[in-house]
Amino acid sequence: MNWIQLETTQQLQDLQHISGYSILFKHSTRCPISMMAKKRFELDKDALPQETPLYFLDLIKHRDLSAAIAKTFDVYHESPQLLLIKDGKCVYHASHGEISGEIAAAHID
């Protein structure tokens, strides 16, 4: 899976200006539940359109960005968490066991 590491506020601002869909996965590298959700999402990767940019946030390294994501996209902070972004707006989000590439793909038109 070709993850784009989200590490700066500039990247977050740029993400808001991407046309079409993007996916943002917030992951805690210390949490086994987050590891399972990430693995399950990666197993579903073929359900997603190949051109969909996939952003990955390491919550341990970038806790400040996690808070900025919650504020920017008006979602409650959770970990793990998947956000489906369309034209700069969060159109779907899921956390923990609800994270699925197939479900995210179903929200992409």
C-alpha positions as a LaTeX table, in Angstrom:
\begin{tabular}{lrrr}
\hline
Residue & $x$ (\AA) & $y$ (\AA) & $z$ (\AA) \\
\hline
Met1 & 0.00 & 0.00 & 0.00 \\
Asn2 & 1.40 & 3.40 & $-0.96$ \\
Trp3 & 0.85 & 5.52 & 2.15 \\
Ile4 & 1.62 & 9.22 & 2.06 \\
Gln5 & 2.99 & 10.13 & 5.47 \\
Leu6 & 1.12 & 13.10 & 6.94 \\
Glu7 & 3.67 & 14.99 & 9.00 \\
Thr8 & 3.05 & 18.73 & 8.63 \\
Thr9 & 0.23 & 21.23 & 8.92 \\
Gln10 & 1.04 & 22.31 & 5.36 \\
Gln11 & 0.24 & 18.80 & 4.12 \\
Leu12 & $-3.05$ & 18.95 & 6.02 \\
Gln13 & $-3.89$ & 22.28 & 4.40 \\
Asp14 & $-2.96$ & 20.86 & 0.99 \\
Leu15 & $-5.22$ & 17.86 & 1.63 \\
Gln16 & $-8.15$ & 20.26 & 2.00 \\
His17 & $-7.56$ & 21.50 & $-1.56$ \\
Ile18 & $-7.37$ & 18.14 & $-3.35$ \\
Ser19 & $-10.17$ & 17.58 & $-5.86$ \\
Gly20 & $-11.95$ & 14.27 & $-5.54$ \\
Tyr21 & $-11.45$ & 11.67 & $-2.84$ \\
Ser22 & $-8.63$ & 11.04 & $-0.40$ \\
Ile23 & $-8.40$ & 8.75 & 2.60 \\
Leu24 & $-6.76$ & 9.63 & 5.88 \\
Phe25 & $-5.91$ & 6.86 & 8.34 \\
Lys26 & $-5.00$ & 7.89 & 11.89 \\
His27 & $-2.97$ & 5.16 & 13.57 \\
Ser28 & $-1.50$ & 4.65 & 17.01 \\
Thr29 & 1.66 & 2.59 & 16.62 \\
Arg30 & 1.36 & 1.49 & 20.28 \\
Cys31 & $-2.20$ & 0.12 & 20.04 \\
Pro32 & $-2.93$ & $-3.48$ & 19.00 \\
Ile33 & $-6.50$ & $-2.55$ & 18.01 \\
Ser34 & $-5.12$ & 0.12 & 15.71 \\
Met35 & $-2.68$ & $-2.40$ & 14.21 \\
Met36 & $-5.52$ & $-4.83$ & 13.50 \\
Ala37 & $-7.66$ & $-2.08$ & 11.92 \\
Lys38 & $-4.77$ & $-1.00$ & 9.71 \\
Lys39 & $-4.05$ & $-4.56$ & 8.61 \\
Arg40 & $-7.73$ & $-5.20$ & 7.82 \\
Phe41 & $-7.93$ & $-1.95$ & 5.87 \\
Glu42 & $-4.82$ & $-2.88$ & 3.89 \\
Leu43 & $-6.33$ & $-6.28$ & 3.04 \\
Asp44 & $-9.31$ & $-4.41$ & 1.51 \\
Lys45 & $-7.11$ & $-2.14$ & $-0.62$ \\
Asp46 & $-8.29$ & $-3.67$ & $-3.91$ \\
Ala47 & $-11.82$ & $-2.40$ & $-3.20$ \\
Leu48 & $-10.59$ & 1.21 & $-3.40$ \\
Pro49 & $-10.08$ & 3.11 & $-6.65$ \\
Gln50 & $-6.38$ & 2.86 & $-7.40$ \\
Glu51 & $-5.97$ & 6.63 & $-7.83$ \\
Thr52 & $-7.25$ & 7.44 & $-4.32$ \\
Pro53 & $-4.48$ & 9.10 & $-2.29$ \\
Leu54 & $-3.96$ & 7.34 & 1.06 \\
Tyr55 & $-2.63$ & 9.49 & 3.90 \\
Phe56 & $-1.23$ & 7.96 & 7.06 \\
Leu57 & $-0.88$ & 9.78 & 10.36 \\
Asp58 & 1.30 & 8.32 & 13.13 \\
Leu59 & $-0.54$ & 9.65 & 16.19 \\
Ile60 & 2.37 & 9.05 & 18.54 \\
Lys61 & 4.72 & 11.24 & 16.50 \\
His62 & 2.15 & 13.84 & 15.46 \\
Arg63 & $-0.48$ & 14.26 & 18.16 \\
Asp64 & $-0.78$ & 17.96 & 17.29 \\
Leu65 & $-1.83$ & 17.07 & 13.74 \\
Ser66 & $-4.48$ & 14.69 & 15.07 \\
Ala67 & $-6.08$ & 17.54 & 16.98 \\
Ala68 & $-5.88$ & 19.73 & 13.87 \\
Ile69 & $-7.57$ & 17.00 & 11.81 \\
Ala70 & $-10.45$ & 16.76 & 14.29 \\
Lys71 & $-10.95$ & 20.52 & 14.14 \\
Thr72 & $-10.44$ & 20.86 & 10.38 \\
Phe73 & $-12.85$ & 18.09 & 9.42 \\
Asp74 & $-15.24$ & 18.53 & 12.36 \\
Val75 & $-14.90$ & 14.97 & 13.65 \\
Tyr76 & $-14.38$ & 13.63 & 17.14 \\
His77 & $-10.81$ & 12.40 & 17.64 \\
Glu78 & $-10.54$ & 8.62 & 17.78 \\
Ser79 & $-7.77$ & 6.12 & 17.25 \\
Pro80 & $-7.66$ & 4.28 & 15.00 \\
Gln81 & $-9.75$ & 6.39 & 12.69 \\
Leu82 & $-10.40$ & 6.54 & 8.95 \\
Leu83 & $-11.65$ & 9.69 & 7.24 \\
Leu84 & $-12.88$ & 9.80 & 3.66 \\
Ile85 & $-12.30$ & 13.29 & 2.31 \\
Lys86 & $-14.02$ & 14.62 & $-0.83$ \\
Asp87 & $-13.09$ & 18.04 & $-2.16$ \\
Gly88 & $-11.75$ & 19.09 & 1.25 \\
Lys89 & $-14.72$ & 17.89 & 3.33 \\
Cys90 & $-15.03$ & 14.75 & 5.44 \\
Val91 & $-17.91$ & 12.76 & 3.91 \\
Tyr92 & $-17.45$ & 9.58 & 5.96 \\
His93 & $-15.47$ & 8.53 & 9.00 \\
Ala94 & $-15.13$ & 5.34 & 11.00 \\
Ser95 & $-13.13$ & 4.09 & 13.95 \\
His96 & $-11.95$ & 0.86 & 15.51 \\
Gly97 & $-13.76$ & $-2.23$ & 14.17 \\
Glu98 & $-15.86$ & $-0.16$ & 11.76 \\
Ile99 & $-12.83$ & 0.66 & 9.61 \\
Ser100 & $-13.11$ & $-1.11$ & 6.27 \\
Gly101 & $-11.73$ & $-0.41$ & 2.82 \\
Glu102 & $-14.84$ & $-1.96$ & 1.30 \\
Ile103 & $-17.16$ & 0.34 & 3.24 \\
Ala104 & $-15.04$ & 3.38 & 2.42 \\
Ala105 & $-15.08$ & 2.37 & $-1.27$ \\
Ala106 & $-18.88$ & 2.11 & $-1.16$ \\
His107 & $-18.99$ & 5.82 & $-0.25$ \\
Ile108 & $-16.92$ & 6.78 & $-3.30$ \\
Asp109 & $-19.08$ & 7.63 & $-6.30$ \\
\hline
\end{tabular}
